[in-house]
Amino acid sequence: QVHLVESGGGLVQPGGSLRLSCAASEFSFSTNVMSWYRQAPGKERELVAAISATGGATNYVDSVKGRFTISRDNAKNTVYLQMDSLKPEDTAVYYCNVYADRRDYWGQGTQVTVSS
């Protein structure tokens, strides 16, 4: 059973930073694309960033380009999302995702709130 556990969320002021982590287990982490999604109240879940299996390729939604950085450590089975210059509109629950065994798997989510 694929297991994804996010951590690192919290309350931060506009302009601040947070680093999210997602610890993965029970699948071949180093051969899978990993992604971060977010869902704000009343909105659909959206893809924020994704990273290839080796970490050599990444992509981001336009609204976070230049502010967020996705990375991974295949030795630790962990994917990260470094979030800088945070804005109130980044407030959401952030989810780690992997598509494996022909289905999507999700973590429980971690709340990020950007407010003064």
Secondary structure, 3 states (H helix, E strand, C coil): CCEEEEECCEEECCCCCEEEEEEEECCCHHHCCEEEEEECCCCCCEEEEEECCCCCCEEECHHHCCCEEEEEECCCCEEEEEECCCCHHHCEEEEEEEEECCEEEECCCEEEEECC
